[in-house]
């Protein structure tokens, strides 16, 4: 978060500590958590970043267009 100039409170790190590593689903579980708990709303942009062994890094920016019915 430091290279982006953002505080850790703007990340899903605390949630991730409680869940642990679940492989390639990490970013999707975190995204679902942010939607379900109301931390994201329509119009928000979210940076999803994942990494793997060696030098594998994947990132995407997702725009929340509307909230699903199951969100809080």
Backbone bond lengths (Angstrom), bond angles and torsions (degrees), N, CA, C in turn:
res aa  C-N    CA-C-N  psi(-1)  N-CA   C-N-CA  omega(-1)  CA-C   N-CA-C  phi
1 X - - - 1.443 - - 1.537 110.53 -
2 X 1.338 116.08 -30.63 1.459 119.03 -178.16 1.533 112.84 -58.23
3 X 1.354 118.86 -45.28 1.468 117.98 179.33 1.531 113.09 -60.59
4 X 1.328 117.05 -24.35 1.461 121.20 178.41 1.527 112.39 -88.08
5 X 1.334 116.17 -6.57 1.458 120.27 -178.89 1.518 112.89 72.62
6 X 1.341 116.57 27.69 1.463 121.22 -177.25 1.518 110.43 -116.93
7 X 1.328 117.63 146.93 1.465 119.89 176.80 1.529 110.51 -76.69
8 X 1.319 116.88 156.18 1.462 121.46 179.08 1.528 111.65 -61.22
9 X 1.312 117.76 -23.71 1.468 120.46 178.75 1.528 112.09 -64.41
10 X 1.327 117.61 -16.50 1.466 121.15 177.27 1.523 112.11 -90.17
11 X 1.327 117.25 5.20 1.462 121.60 -179.73 1.527 110.21 -108.50
12 X 1.312 115.90 176.35 1.469 120.92 175.76 1.528 110.39 -101.73
13 X 1.326 117.15 24.39 1.463 121.84 -176.09 1.526 112.05 -59.72
14 X 1.327 118.02 -45.88 1.469 120.26 -178.47 1.532 111.22 -61.81
15 X 1.323 117.04 -40.19 1.463 120.26 176.53 1.532 109.89 -64.21
16 X 1.332 117.11 -44.59 1.458 121.37 -179.86 1.522 113.07 -60.76
17 X 1.340 116.72 -35.54 1.468 119.98 177.66 1.520 111.01 -62.52
18 X 1.333 116.92 -33.41 1.461 119.87 -177.67 1.534 112.17 -79.61
19 X 1.318 117.42 -22.79 1.465 121.90 -177.07 1.524 111.24 -97.03
20 X 1.310 116.84 -42.22 1.452 121.25 -175.44 1.518 111.01 91.64
21 X 1.307 116.17 -175.98 1.467 121.73 -177.57 1.520 110.26 -84.11
22 X 1.318 116.75 128.32 1.470 121.56 179.18 1.529 111.28 -122.86
23 X 1.314 116.34 27.23 1.454 120.83 176.98 1.516 112.63 76.29
24 X 1.316 114.55 -142.07 1.459 120.95 -176.30 1.515 114.77 -66.39
25 X 1.323 117.38 -10.69 1.468 120.72 -178.98 1.529 112.99 -87.79
26 X 1.333 118.41 -2.97 1.467 121.53 -177.34 1.529 112.51 -49.48
27 X 1.324 116.84 -51.28 1.474 119.30 -175.40 1.523 111.66 -67.15
28 X 1.325 117.27 -33.80 1.462 120.07 -178.36 1.529 111.80 -74.61
29 X 1.325 116.48 -36.83 1.466 120.29 176.09 1.520 110.19 -65.85
30 X 1.323 116.47 -40.80 1.469 120.29 178.01 1.522 111.11 -66.17
31 X 1.325 117.20 -42.09 1.467 120.50 178.38 1.529 110.76 -62.22
32 X 1.322 116.86 -43.34 1.472 120.80 178.24 1.520 110.48 -62.23
33 X 1.323 117.38 -41.11 1.463 121.69 178.55 1.534 110.91 -61.25
34 X 1.320 117.03 -44.70 1.464 120.72 -178.94 1.530 111.67 -65.04
35 X 1.325 116.90 -37.37 1.468 120.41 177.37 1.528 110.29 -70.64
36 X 1.337 116.47 -47.21 1.469 121.36 -176.54 1.520 112.59 -61.98
37 X 1.330 117.48 -35.93 1.461 120.95 -176.82 1.528 113.38 -89.50
38 X 1.327 117.14 0.78 1.461 120.07 177.23 1.512 114.68 81.26
39 X 1.333 117.55 11.78 1.465 119.87 178.61 1.520 112.06 -77.04
40 X 1.327 117.02 -15.22 1.461 121.70 175.04 1.518 108.70 -118.56
41 X 1.310 115.49 149.95 1.453 120.81 177.16 1.521 109.11 -138.97
42 X 1.309 117.22 168.64 1.461 121.22 179.77 1.527 109.59 -56.55
43 X 1.324 115.42 133.79 1.453 121.55 -179.68 1.519 113.75 98.58
44 X 1.333 117.47 -13.41 1.466 120.50 178.82 1.523 110.91 -73.13
45 X 1.319 116.08 144.80 1.457 123.04 171.91 1.519 107.88 -104.42
46 X 1.334 116.38 137.48 1.464 121.39 -177.32 1.522 108.41 -127.07
47 X 1.338 116.34 130.96 1.453 121.63 174.78 1.520 108.31 -94.63
48 X 1.321 117.04 117.22 1.464 122.76 177.49 1.526 107.66 -103.64
49 X 1.326 116.75 123.69 1.461 121.57 -177.99 1.522 108.68 -129.43
50 X 1.329 115.85 136.22 1.459 121.31 177.55 1.520 108.33 -137.93
51 X 1.318 115.70 157.11 1.456 119.49 177.75 1.512 109.98 -142.45
52 X 1.308 115.60 160.72 1.455 120.76 179.57 1.508 110.74 -136.67
53 X 1.321 116.53 -176.07 1.463 120.41 -179.02 1.532 111.52 -59.89
54 X 1.297 115.00 149.61 1.455 119.09 -177.18 1.518 108.96 74.52
55 X 1.302 117.44 -136.69 1.457 120.67 178.72 1.521 108.56 -119.39
56 X 1.321 114.65 75.98 1.456 121.74 175.86 1.519 106.63 -120.06
57 X 1.295 116.44 120.10 1.460 120.74 -179.83 1.521 107.84 -138.90
58 X 1.315 116.28 131.34 1.451 121.78 179.79 1.516 108.43 -127.44
59 X 1.315 116.61 137.81 1.464 120.42 179.23 1.523 109.37 -142.14
60 X 1.308 114.79 147.83 1.460 119.97 173.89 1.522 108.50 -149.68
61 X 1.311 115.11 152.30 1.457 121.05 175.02 1.518 107.16 -108.76
62 X 1.321 115.89 127.10 1.460 122.38 -178.18 1.526 107.84 -116.06
63 X 1.317 116.26 133.43 1.464 120.72 174.18 1.519 108.13 -103.12
64 X 1.325 116.36 127.14 1.458 121.55 178.44 1.526 107.49 -79.70
65 X 1.319 117.20 110.09 1.469 121.07 -178.29 1.525 111.90 -83.23
66 X 1.319 116.28 -41.63 1.470 120.92 176.11 1.518 107.96 -155.04
67 X 1.311 116.12 157.43 1.465 120.69 -178.83 1.517 110.29 -90.00
68 X 1.322 117.63 141.87 1.461 120.67 177.37 1.526 110.72 -71.29
69 X 1.311 117.74 159.52 1.465 121.31 -178.46 1.527 113.65 -60.71
70 X 1.324 119.27 -25.77 1.460 121.91 -177.38 1.524 113.50 -82.73
71 X 1.335 118.01 -4.59 1.464 118.81 179.42 1.537 109.69 -76.67
72 X 1.323 115.83 158.01 1.470 121.35 -178.30 1.512 109.85 -73.12
